[in-house]
């Protein structure tokens, strides 16, 4: 999608501090971190939100989840992290591109919001 900031980051049109990247996904540090470790994990394919993912994207969705595990391990937070996906504006999604927040490095409270 032409105006999507995450598509531009995935295409290296906008600089980001990448921590992980494959042909299908990218992970980078959040510019406004909400925890000592705050990584955004995105598919390079534009999917606006999880509720719009198609059945054929199930393998990609699984790879996003597995990438979160790999990234957490690489960053030394594999034992204690939170993985969040907001779906829609009322749920807190501010960028219309499916993304996961990997948060770690502090105690996470419940309920989250």
C-alpha positions in Angstrom: 0.0 0.0 0.0 1.5 3.3 -1.1 0.8 5.5 1.9 1.4 2.9 4.6 4.3 3.8 6.9 5.0 0.1 7.8 5.1 -0.8 4.1 7.6 1.9 3.6 9.7 0.7 6.5 9.5 -2.9 5.2 10.7 -1.6 1.8 13.5 0.4 3.4 12.1 3.7 2.1 12.0 4.9 5.8 14.9 4.2 8.2 14.2 1.9 11.2 16.4 0.1 13.6 15.8 -3.5 12.4 16.4 -6.3 14.8 15.2 -9.1 12.5 14.2 -9.5 8.8 13.3 -12.2 6.4 11.7 -12.2 2.9 8.3 -12.2 4.6 8.6 -10.1 7.7 10.5 -7.3 9.4 11.0 -6.4 13.1 12.2 -3.1 14.3 12.4 -1.0 17.5 9.4 1.1 18.3 10.0 4.9 18.1 7.8 5.4 21.2 8.7 2.5 23.4 6.3 1.4 26.1 8.8 -0.9 27.8 12.6 -1.2 27.9 12.2 -3.7 25.0 9.5 -2.7 22.5 9.8 -4.3 19.0 7.3 -4.0 16.2 6.9 -7.2 14.1 5.2 -6.9 10.7 4.5 -8.9 7.6 6.0 -7.3 4.5 2.7 -8.1 2.7 0.2 -5.4 3.5 -2.6 -6.8 5.6 -4.6 -4.0 7.3 -5.5 -6.0 10.5 -5.7 -9.5 11.8 -9.5 -9.7 11.1 -8.7 -9.1 7.4 -6.2 -11.9 7.1 -7.1 -14.6 4.6 -7.0 -18.3 5.1 -4.0 -18.6 2.7 -2.1 -16.3 5.1 -2.2 -18.8 8.0 1.5 -19.9 7.4 2.6 -16.3 7.4 0.7 -15.6 10.6 2.5 -18.6 12.2 5.9 -17.3 11.0 5.1 -13.9 12.6 4.5 -15.7 15.9 7.6 -17.8 15.6 9.7 -14.8 14.7 8.5 -13.2 18.0 9.9 -16.2 19.9 13.2 -15.9 17.9 13.5 -12.2 18.5 12.8 -12.5 22.2 15.5 -15.2 22.5 18.0 -13.0 20.5 17.3 -10.0 22.8 17.5 -12.1 26.0 13.9 -11.7 27.0 12.5 -15.1 26.0 11.4 -16.0 29.5 9.2 -12.9 30.0 7.6 -11.0 27.2 4.2 -9.9 26.0 3.0 -10.1 22.4 0.2 -7.8 21.5 -1.9 -7.3 18.3 -4.5 -4.6 18.3 -7.3 -5.0 15.8 -9.0 -1.8 14.8 -9.0 1.8 16.1 -11.2 1.1 19.2 -8.7 -1.6 20.2 -5.8 0.8 19.9 -4.5 0.0 16.4 -2.9 3.3 15.2 -1.3 2.0 11.9 -3.5 0.1 9.5 -1.0 -2.7 8.8 -1.1 -5.9 10.9 1.6 -5.7 13.5 2.6 -7.2 16.8 4.2 -5.4 19.7 6.8 -7.5 21.5 7.2 -5.9 25.0 9.6 -6.9 27.7 12.0 -5.6 30.4 9.4 -4.6 33.0 6.5 -6.1 34.9 3.4 -6.3 32.8 0.1 -5.6 34.6 -3.2 -7.2 34.0 -5.7 -6.2 32.7 -3.5 -4.4 30.2 -5.9 -1.5 29.3 
